[in-house]
Amino acid sequence: MNITIGFDLGGILLTVIIVLFLLFFKQAKLKDRKTFLFICIFISVTLFSDMMTWILNGRGGEWDLYISNYIFTNMVEFGILSANFLFVIYAYQKLKTKNNFNISVIYVLFGFYVVFLAFLFVCIPLNLVFKIDFDTNTYIAGPIWYIVYIFASFFLIISIVMISINYRFYKKSDFICLLILAVLPFVTFGINEVVRCFYGNTTIWLSLMSIGLAVVYINDQEFAILDAGFDKMTGLKTRNNYLRMVNSDYKNLKSCGVIFFDINNLKNVNNQFGHEAGDRIIMQVSQAIKELQASNIHSYRLGGDEFITIYTNCQRGEIEEYVQKWKFLMNTNANTYKYEVDVACGTSYAEENVVLEDLVREADSEMYRQKTDYKKKNQEDSNR
């Protein structure tokens, strides 16, 4: 079997496994994980198309084989370009702080991506990038075959620059993995050229990139809670993790919102229906919170039934929208219990001169007022 086909098949299996894990563990609901999911999908399409071109190459001159080879060859170009563009988006989404410059870069790069795609679509029917001999069904390089690699390298270089300039706004582990993944295509292409000298024509560099995706995924995965900073029951970060963030990442914020949650009547539910019922309520509340996490939205379990969400670099309306989405998820995920599930939810927001401790106290006070109103209402109802 051709060495490229073997490597492509291995790369496809690896990326498909990552995609399945992303979907199965519902990690793809987060924006950055969703982008990573599409990167894996585009790489899988690229590898499959590359494998098919090697299988079809030189196998007769029938029209259907010719058309198939032609389609797969151009899908390789589209897949490489799209995956590299999405990687820039992924690097942007992993930023803890997004400034106007970074946002402008993303919009400009999207414009370049559209222009590059349009240029490639013009080149395809003119056989400028690749052309396939109809008689032998073998593809050969066109006069500007290198243009796809120039376009793809352009996005990779921009991503390297973006990651390097914004290194302070990444978690250390994210910074290292992103930089490795951005440099990896150049390294694997070099390995490919060395192998070519001994083996002959090959494109194993495409499949070697899937190893980089696996490394990034393993570092970034949500379901493997290896850090003591995560609560084993809910999967949310713990109070210690929160306190560490308060003294580091949550300093000098331009804007911030705080949402404080506290479950009402949990003690009575535990006493009347057992602690298993109480745990079900805690899991229901935490699951709704987890589904709304993003690169700038982090949630923590502070105690038994207390949760807090820190929403950085946002606008006031986004805090209200977050609460509405959370309530919708709570109602959607609610089961038919024999007991009432009610949660007090206090919010606060500030922009400029953000002092997180003050925001937390304000959200905590509003939450406490809601709990007091809930108790009064229940007392009134019981007296009737």
C-alpha positions as CSV (number, residue, x, y, z in Angstrom):
1,M,0.0,0.0,0.0
2,N,1.2,3.5,-0.8
3,I,2.7,5.1,2.3
4,T,0.6,8.3,1.8
5,I,-2.6,6.2,1.8
6,G,-1.7,4.6,5.1
7,F,-0.8,7.8,6.8
8,D,-4.0,9.5,5.4
9,L,-6.1,6.6,6.8
10,G,-4.5,6.9,10.2
11,G,-5.0,10.6,10.3
12,I,-8.7,10.3,9.3
13,L,-9.3,7.8,12.1
14,L,-7.6,10.1,14.6
15,T,-9.6,13.2,13.6
16,V,-12.9,11.2,13.5
17,I,-12.3,10.0,17.1
18,I,-11.7,13.6,18.2
19,V,-14.9,14.7,16.5
20,L,-16.9,12.0,18.1
21,F,-15.5,12.9,21.6
22,L,-16.4,16.6,21.0
23,L,-19.9,15.7,20.0
24,F,-20.5,12.9,22.6
25,F,-19.3,14.9,25.5
26,K,-21.1,18.0,24.3
27,Q,-17.9,20.1,24.2
28,A,-18.8,21.5,20.8
29,K,-21.4,23.8,22.4
30,L,-18.6,26.2,23.4
31,K,-17.6,28.6,20.7
32,D,-13.9,27.7,20.7
33,R,-14.6,24.0,20.8
34,K,-17.1,24.4,17.9
35,T,-14.4,26.0,15.8
36,F,-12.0,23.2,16.8
37,L,-14.6,20.7,15.7
38,F,-14.8,22.3,12.2
39,I,-11.0,22.3,12.0
40,C,-11.0,18.6,12.6
41,I,-13.8,18.1,10.1
42,F,-12.0,20.0,7.4
43,I,-8.7,18.1,8.1
44,S,-10.7,14.8,7.8
45,V,-12.2,15.9,4.5
46,T,-8.7,17.0,3.3
47,L,-7.1,13.7,4.3
48,F,-9.9,11.6,2.7
49,S,-9.7,13.6,-0.5
50,D,-5.9,13.3,-0.6
51,M,-6.2,9.5,0.0
52,M,-8.8,9.2,-2.9
53,T,-6.5,11.1,-5.3
54,W,-3.7,8.6,-4.6
55,I,-6.1,5.7,-5.1
56,L,-7.6,7.1,-8.3
57,N,-4.4,8.4,-9.8
58,G,-3.5,6.6,-13.0
59,R,-6.4,4.2,-12.9
60,G,-7.7,4.4,-16.5
61,G,-9.2,7.2,-18.4
62,E,-12.9,6.7,-17.8
63,W,-15.0,9.8,-17.5
64,D,-16.3,9.1,-14.0
65,L,-12.8,8.3,-12.6
66,Y,-11.6,11.6,-14.2
67,I,-14.4,13.6,-12.6
68,S,-13.9,12.0,-9.2
69,N,-10.1,12.6,-9.2
70,Y,-10.7,16.2,-10.3
71,I,-13.2,16.8,-7.5
72,F,-11.1,15.2,-4.8
73,T,-8.0,17.1,-5.9
74,N,-9.7,20.4,-5.5
75,M,-11.3,19.4,-2.2
76,V,-7.8,19.1,-0.9
77,E,-7.1,22.7,-1.8
78,F,-10.4,23.9,-0.2
79,G,-9.8,21.8,3.0
80,I,-6.3,23.0,3.6
81,L,-7.2,26.7,3.1
82,S,-10.4,26.5,5.3
83,A,-8.7,24.6,8.1
84,N,-5.9,27.1,8.3
85,F,-8.3,30.1,8.3
86,L,-10.4,28.5,11.0
87,F,-7.2,28.0,13.1
88,V,-6.8,31.8,13.2
89,I,-10.4,32.0,14.5
90,Y,-9.7,29.4,17.1
91,A,-6.6,31.2,18.3
92,Y,-8.7,34.4,18.6
93,Q,-11.4,32.7,20.6
94,K,-8.9,31.3,23.1
95,L,-7.9,34.9,24.0
96,K,-8.9,35.8,27.5
97,T,-9.1,39.5,26.5
98,K,-10.1,40.6,23.0
99,N,-9.2,44.1,21.9
100,N,-10.3,46.1,18.9
101,F,-7.1,45.4,17.0
102,N,-7.7,41.6,17.2
103,I,-11.3,42.0,16.2
104,S,-10.2,44.1,13.2
105,V,-7.6,41.5,12.1
106,I,-10.3,38.8,12.1
107,Y,-12.6,40.8,9.9
108,V,-9.7,41.6,7.5
109,L,-8.7,37.9,7.4
110,F,-12.2,36.8,6.6
111,G,-12.2,39.2,3.6
112,F,-8.9,37.6,2.5
113,Y,-10.4,34.1,2.9
114,V,-13.3,35.0,0.6
115,V,-11.0,36.5,-1.9
116,F,-8.6,33.5,-1.8
117,L,-11.5,31.1,-2.3
118,A,-12.9,33.2,-5.2
119,F,-9.4,33.2,-6.8
120,L,-9.1,29.4,-6.4
121,F,-12.6,28.8,-8.0
122,V,-11.5,30.8,-11.0
123,C,-8.3,28.9,-11.2
124,I,-9.9,25.4,-11.0
125,P,-11.6,25.3,-14.5
126,L,-8.5,26.9,-16.0
127,N,-6.3,24.1,-14.7
128,L,-3.9,26.7,-13.2
129,V,-3.3,24.9,-9.9
130,F,-3.7,21.2,-10.8
131,K,-4.6,19.6,-14.1
132,I,-5.5,16.0,-14.8
133,D,-4.7,14.1,-17.9
134,F,-7.9,12.6,-19.2
135,D,-6.2,9.7,-20.9
136,T,-4.2,8.4,-18.0
137,N,-6.2,10.1,-15.1
138,T,-3.0,11.3,-13.5
139,Y,-2.8,14.8,-12.0
140,I,0.2,17.1,-12.5
141,A,1.0,20.6,-11.1
142,G,-0.3,23.6,-13.0
143,P,1.6,26.8,-13.7
144,I,0.7,28.2,-10.2
145,W,0.4,25.0,-8.2
146,Y,2.1,26.7,-5.2
147,I,-0.6,29.3,-4.7
148,V,-2.6,27.1,-2.3
149,Y,0.4,26.7,0.0
150,I,1.1,30.5,-0.2
151,F,-2.5,31.2,0.9
152,A,-2.4,28.6,3.6
153,S,1.0,29.8,4.9
154,F,-0.4,33.4,5.0
155,F,-3.0,32.4,7.5
156,L,-0.5,30.3,9.6
157,I,1.9,33.2,9.7
158,I,-0.8,35.6,10.8
159,S,-1.9,33.1,13.5
160,I,1.8,32.8,14.7
161,V,2.0,36.6,14.9
162,M,-1.4,36.9,16.7
163,I,-0.5,34.2,19.2
164,S,3.0,35.8,19.9
165,I,1.7,39.4,20.3
166,N,-1.1,38.3,22.6
167,Y,0.8,35.8,24.7
168,R,-0.1,37.6,27.9
169,F,-3.8,37.0,27.2
170,Y,-3.6,33.2,26.9
171,K,-3.4,30.5,29.5
172,K,0.2,29.2,29.5
173,S,-0.9,25.7,28.3
174,D,-3.1,27.2,25.6
175,F,-0.3,29.5,24.4
176,I,2.1,26.5,24.0
177,C,-0.3,24.3,22.3
178,L,-1.5,27.0,19.8
179,L,2.0,27.9,19.0
180,I,3.0,24.3,18.4
181,L,-0.1,23.8,16.2
182,A,0.7,26.9,14.2
183,V,4.3,25.9,13.5
184,L,3.5,22.2,13.0
185,P,2.5,22.4,9.3
186,F,5.9,23.9,8.4
187,V,7.7,21.2,10.4
188,T,5.6,18.4,9.0
189,F,6.2,19.8,5.4
190,G,9.9,19.6,6.1
191,I,9.6,16.0,7.3
192,N,7.6,15.3,4.1
193,E,10.4,16.6,1.9
194,V,13.0,14.5,3.7
195,V,10.8,11.4,3.3
196,R,10.3,12.3,-0.4
197,C,14.1,12.1,-0.9
198,F,14.2,8.5,0.2
199,Y,10.7,7.2,-0.7
200,G,9.5,9.3,-3.6
201,N,6.4,11.5,-4.1
202,T,4.2,11.6,-0.9
203,T,2.0,13.9,1.1
204,I,2.3,12.5,4.6
205,W,2.6,16.0,6.0
206,L,-1.2,16.4,5.9
207,S,-1.7,13.4,8.1
208,L,1.0,14.3,10.5
209,M,-0.9,17.5,11.3
210,S,-3.7,15.4,12.8
211,I,-1.2,14.4,15.6
212,G,-1.0,18.1,16.5
213,L,-4.8,18.3,16.6
214,A,-4.8,15.4,19.0
215,V,-2.2,17.0,21.3
216,V,-4.2,20.2,21.4
217,Y,-7.4,18.3,22.1
218,I,-5.9,16.3,24.9
219,N,-4.7,19.5,26.5
220,D,-8.0,21.2,26.0
221,Q,-10.5,18.5,26.7
222,E,-13.3,19.1,29.2
223,F,-14.3,15.7,30.3
224,A,-10.9,14.5,31.7
225,I,-10.9,16.4,35.0
226,L,-7.2,16.0,35.9
227,D,-6.9,19.3,37.7
228,A,-7.8,19.5,41.4
229,G,-9.3,22.8,40.5
230,F,-12.4,21.1,39.2
231,D,-15.4,19.9,41.2
232,K,-15.8,16.2,40.5
233,M,-19.6,16.2,41.0
234,T,-20.4,19.1,38.7
235,G,-17.3,19.5,36.5
236,L,-17.3,23.2,37.3
237,K,-14.2,25.0,38.7
238,T,-13.8,25.0,42.5
239,R,-13.7,27.9,45.0
240,N,-9.9,27.6,45.2
241,N,-9.7,28.0,41.4
242,Y,-11.9,31.0,41.7
243,L,-9.8,32.7,44.4
244,R,-6.7,32.1,42.2
245,M,-8.3,33.8,39.2
246,V,-9.5,36.7,41.4
247,N,-5.8,37.4,42.2
248,S,-4.5,37.0,38.7
249,D,-6.7,36.9,35.6
250,Y,-9.5,39.0,36.9
251,K,-7.3,42.1,37.6
252,N,-7.6,45.2,35.4
253,L,-10.7,44.1,33.6
254,K,-12.3,46.7,31.2
255,S,-15.8,45.3,31.8
256,C,-17.3,42.5,33.8
257,G,-20.5,41.0,34.9
258,V,-21.2,38.7,37.8
259,I,-24.1,36.2,38.2
260,F,-24.5,34.6,41.7
261,F,-26.7,31.5,42.1
262,D,-28.0,29.9,45.3
263,I,-30.6,27.1,45.3
264,N,-33.7,27.8,47.4
265,N,-35.1,25.3,49.9
266,L,-32.4,22.7,49.2
267,K,-32.1,21.7,52.9
268,N,-35.8,20.9,53.1
269,V,-35.6,18.9,49.9
270,N,-32.7,16.9,51.4
271,N,-34.6,16.3,54.6
272,Q,-37.9,15.3,53.0
273,F,-36.8,13.5,49.8
274,G,-33.2,12.5,50.6
275,H,-29.8,13.8,49.6
276,E,-30.0,12.1,46.2
277,A,-32.8,14.5,45.3
278,G,-30.7,17.4,46.4
279,D,-27.8,16.2,44.3
280,R,-30.1,16.0,41.3
281,I,-31.1,19.7,41.7
282,I,-27.4,20.7,42.1
283,M,-26.6,18.8,38.9
284,Q,-29.5,20.3,37.0
285,V,-28.4,23.9,38.0
286,S,-24.7,23.2,37.2
287,Q,-25.5,21.6,33.9
288,A,-27.4,24.7,32.7
289,I,-24.5,26.8,33.9
290,K,-21.9,24.6,32.1
291,E,-23.7,24.8,28.8
292,L,-23.2,28.6,28.7
293,Q,-19.5,28.6,29.3
294,A,-17.3,30.3,26.7
295,S,-13.8,31.8,26.5
296,N,-14.8,34.8,28.5
297,I,-17.5,33.1,30.6
298,H,-16.2,31.0,33.5
299,S,-18.3,29.5,36.3
300,Y,-17.4,28.1,39.7
301,R,-19.0,26.1,42.5
302,L,-18.3,28.0,45.6
303,G,-20.0,25.7,48.0
304,G,-22.7,23.1,48.3
305,D,-25.4,25.0,46.5
306,E,-23.7,28.2,45.6
307,F,-22.4,29.0,42.1
308,I,-20.9,32.1,40.6
309,T,-20.3,33.0,36.9
310,I,-17.7,35.7,35.9
311,Y,-18.5,37.2,32.5
312,T,-15.6,39.3,31.3
313,N,-15.3,41.9,28.5
314,C,-19.1,42.1,27.9
315,Q,-21.9,44.6,27.8
316,R,-24.7,45.0,30.3
317,G,-27.3,43.5,27.9
318,E,-25.2,40.3,27.6
319,I,-25.6,39.7,31.3
320,E,-29.4,39.9,31.0
321,E,-29.3,37.7,27.9
322,Y,-27.1,35.1,29.8
323,V,-29.6,34.9,32.7
324,Q,-32.5,34.4,30.2
325,K,-30.6,31.6,28.4
326,W,-29.8,30.0,31.7
327,K,-33.5,30.1,32.8
328,F,-34.5,28.6,29.5
329,L,-32.0,25.8,29.9
330,M,-33.2,25.2,33.4
331,N,-36.8,24.8,32.2
332,T,-35.7,22.7,29.2
333,N,-33.7,20.3,31.3
334,A,-36.2,20.2,34.2
335,N,-37.6,16.8,35.1
336,T,-41.0,16.2,36.7
337,Y,-40.0,16.3,40.4
338,K,-42.1,15.8,43.4
339,Y,-40.5,19.0,44.8
340,E,-40.0,22.5,43.6
341,V,-36.7,23.6,42.0
342,D,-36.1,27.3,42.5
343,V,-32.9,29.3,42.3
344,A,-32.1,32.8,43.6
345,C,-30.0,34.6,41.0
346,G,-28.3,38.0,41.6
347,T,-26.4,40.0,39.0
348,S,-24.1,43.0,38.8
349,Y,-22.2,44.7,36.1
350,A,-19.5,47.4,35.7
351,E,-17.3,48.8,33.0
352,E,-14.1,50.8,33.7
353,N,-12.5,50.7,37.1
354,V,-13.8,47.2,37.6
355,V,-13.4,45.9,41.2
356,L,-14.5,42.3,41.1
357,E,-15.0,42.0,44.9
358,D,-17.5,44.9,44.8
359,L,-19.4,43.2,41.9
360,V,-19.5,39.9,43.8
361,R,-20.9,41.6,46.9
362,E,-23.5,43.5,44.8
363,A,-24.6,40.2,43.1
364,D,-24.6,38.4,46.4
365,S,-26.9,41.1,48.0
366,E,-29.4,40.9,45.1
367,M,-29.4,37.1,45.3
368,Y,-30.0,37.3,49.1
369,R,-32.9,39.6,48.5
370,Q,-34.4,37.1,46.2
371,K,-34.0,34.3,48.8
372,T,-35.6,36.5,51.4
373,D,-38.6,37.2,49.1
374,Y,-38.9,33.5,48.3
375,K,-39.0,32.6,52.0
376,K,-41.6,35.3,52.7
377,K,-43.8,34.1,49.9
378,N,-43.6,30.4,51.1
379,Q,-44.4,31.6,54.7
380,E,-47.4,33.5,53.5
381,D,-48.6,30.6,51.4
382,S,-48.3,28.2,54.4
383,N,-50.3,30.6,56.6
384,R,-53.2,30.7,54.3
